[in-house]
Amino acid sequence: PLIFTHQGAPWIDVMPHDLRLPFKMTYKQYKDACRPISENWVRDFFVPGSEDDMIDSTYFEEQFKSAIDAAEKNNAPLYCGEYGVIELAENKDVIEWFKTINEVFTKYNIGRAAWSYRRMDFGISDSRLDSVRDELLKYL
């Protein structure tokens, strides 16, 4: 979810710069976090099951469903050219997010490129991730 991957992002006008969220929350908690920022974000927040369910790979699978279906119908590969988590998120949550989205990328053979390799707010080689780098590399 954008509210997690871009938490505190200064280039998103409506995003509170002090917002910090864990990745593992219920859909209701995500909607509640979106509510003070944008009602559009609340309306657009897709819930594949119960609002009391914890977010998991089902969220990403449903987000990618139309692309997955089109690729299967047309026998075409899928590629995600930019994905990642802002440096303001806690390392344990960064790992959990990459692990969760990777389940769907792997299941549907979706090619991908993490954004970004170095700096630019999302760098996967930056020193802040040194303590979890080996774990992170498993999910790229």
VOVO-248801 format. One line per field, with one value per residue (C-alpha): y, z, x; residue in three letters. Coordinates in nm, 4 decimals. Layout:
Y = c(Y:...);
Z = c(Z:...);
X = c(X:...);
rest = c(ALA:...);
END
This chain:
Y = c(0.0000:0.3500:0.4724:0.2171:0.2291:0.6096:0.6895:1.0381:1.1087:1.4850:1.4895:1.3696:1.6870:1.5207:1.2785:1.3740:1.3945:1.2368:0.9376:0.6015:0.2713:-0.0959:-0.3161:-0.5876:-0.4300:-0.5237:-0.3778:-0.1758:-0.0299:0.0666:0.2336:0.4156:0.5389:0.6633:0.8415:1.1627:1.1886:1.1273:0.9803:0.8744:0.6574:0.4977:0.4317:0.2967:0.0678:-0.2752:-0.5358:-0.8910:-1.0447:-0.9249:-0.5840:-0.7639:-0.9765:-0.8928:-0.7751:-1.0537:-1.1668:-1.1838:-0.8029:-0.7902:-1.0803:-0.8950:-0.5668:-0.7383:-0.9576:-0.7732:-0.7652:-1.1325:-1.2286:-1.0244:-1.1740:-1.5271:-1.4628:-1.3193:-1.5512:-1.2452:-1.1909:-0.9441:-0.6999:-0.4633:-0.1921:-0.0087:-0.1238:-0.0658:0.0911:0.4369:0.4639:0.5964:0.2528:0.0216:-0.2424:-0.5326:-0.3932:-0.3420:-0.7102:-0.8232:-0.6111:-0.7429:-1.0999:-1.0610:-0.8995:-1.1455:-1.4353:-1.3008:-1.2097:-1.5636:-1.7359:-1.5585:-1.5367:-1.1560:-0.9952:-0.6980:-0.4225:-0.2802:0.0989:0.2065:0.0526:0.3481:0.6555:0.8369:0.7553:0.3854:0.2599:-0.1105:-0.0799:0.2055:0.1542:0.1663:-0.1857:-0.3335:-0.5377:-0.6988:-0.7043:-1.0824:-1.1363:-0.8686:-1.0220:-1.3420:-1.1512:-0.9574);
Z = c(0.0000:-0.0894:0.2644:0.3831:0.1011:0.0868:0.4553:0.5361:0.1733:0.1416:-0.2302:-0.1655:-0.0653:0.1474:0.3220:0.6826:0.6990:1.0450:0.9500:1.0392:0.9991:1.0358:0.7345:0.9152:0.9975:0.9341:0.6363:0.8812:1.0371:0.6911:0.6065:0.9398:0.8727:0.5272:0.6479:0.7819:0.4686:0.1884:0.1627:-0.1910:-0.0429:0.1864:-0.1026:-0.3224:-0.0548:-0.1805:0.0819:-0.0604:0.2519:0.5931:0.7153:1.0250:0.8174:0.8321:0.5052:0.3268:-0.0249:-0.1133:-0.1185:-0.3875:-0.5795:-0.6036:-0.6919:-0.9812:-1.0874:-1.4055:-1.5261:-1.4365:-1.6205:-1.9292:-1.9350:-1.9085:-2.1774:-2.4163:-2.3193:-2.2306:-1.9530:-1.6709:-1.5421:-1.2457:-1.3270:-0.9960:-0.6446:-0.2975:0.0452:0.1580:0.3940:0.6722:0.7320:0.9986:0.8616:0.9940:0.8041:0.4878:0.5012:0.5625:0.2717:0.0275:0.1452:0.0981:-0.2457:-0.3579:-0.2937:-0.5688:-0.8052:-0.7708:-0.7985:-1.1269:-1.2610:-1.2633:-1.3530:-1.1416:-1.0582:-0.7062:-0.6794:-0.6228:-0.5860:-0.4104:-0.2333:-0.3725:-0.0544:-0.1421:-0.1759:-0.1059:-0.0838:0.1678:0.5062:0.6956:0.5639:0.6432:0.9358:0.7255:0.3785:0.3622:0.4482:0.2018:-0.0855:-0.0515:-0.1619:-0.4640);
X = c(0.0000:0.1193:0.0594:0.3169:0.5737:0.5714:0.5114:0.6368:0.7343:0.7872:0.6996:0.3419:0.1592:-0.1089:0.1295:0.2081:0.5875:0.5913:0.3728:0.5279:0.3445:0.4290:0.3577:0.1613:-0.1734:-0.5337:-0.7153:-0.9241:-0.6100:-0.4841:-0.8140:-0.8151:-0.4601:-0.5658:-0.8802:-0.7178:-0.5036:-0.7513:-1.0998:-1.0026:-0.7294:-0.9891:-1.2297:-0.9523:-0.8077:-0.9031:-0.9949:-0.9927:-1.1485:-1.2560:-1.1431:-1.0133:-0.7716:-0.4029:-0.2563:-0.0688:0.0211:-0.3496:-0.3526:-0.0828:-0.2325:-0.5636:-0.3916:-0.2117:-0.5074:-0.6048:-0.2424:-0.1923:-0.5119:-0.4158:-0.0662:-0.2020:-0.4644:-0.2046:0.0802:0.2882:0.5408:0.4808:0.7400:0.7318:0.9830:0.9793:0.8979:1.0342:0.9901:1.0968:1.3942:1.1697:1.0129:1.1531:1.3915:1.1804:0.8814:1.0864:1.1844:0.8266:0.6969:0.9606:0.8965:0.5204:0.5273:0.7964:0.5560:0.3303:0.6152:0.7498:0.4114:0.3308:0.6868:0.6782:1.0106:1.1049:1.3513:1.3673:1.3690:1.6303:1.9707:2.1299:1.9938:1.6884:1.4888:1.4479:1.8084:1.8481:2.2283:2.2215:2.3894:2.0581:1.9867:2.3301:2.1960:1.9205:2.0800:2.1296:1.7638:1.6502:1.8454:1.6404:1.3310:1.4549);
rest = c(PRO:LEU:ILE:PHE:THR:HIS:GLN:GLY:ALA:PRO:TRP:ILE:ASP:VAL:MET:PRO:HIS:ASP:LEU:ARG:LEU:PRO:PHE:LYS:MET:THR:TYR:LYS:GLN:TYR:LYS:ASP:ALA:CYS:ARG:PRO:ILE:SER:GLU:ASN:TRP:VAL:ARG:ASP:PHE:PHE:VAL:PRO:GLY:SER:GLU:ASP:ASP:MET:ILE:ASP:SER:THR:TYR:PHE:GLU:GLU:GLN:PHE:LYS:SER:ALA:ILE:ASP:ALA:ALA:GLU:LYS:ASN:ASN:ALA:PRO:LEU:TYR:CYS:GLY:GLU:TYR:GLY:VAL:ILE:GLU:LEU:ALA:GLU:ASN:LYS:ASP:VAL:ILE:GLU:TRP:PHE:LYS:THR:ILE:ASN:GLU:VAL:PHE:THR:LYS:TYR:ASN:ILE:GLY:ARG:ALA:ALA:TRP:SER:TYR:ARG:ARG:MET:ASP:PHE:GLY:ILE:SER:ASP:SER:ARG:LEU:ASP:SER:VAL:ARG:ASP:GLU:LEU:LEU:LYS:TYR:LEU);
END
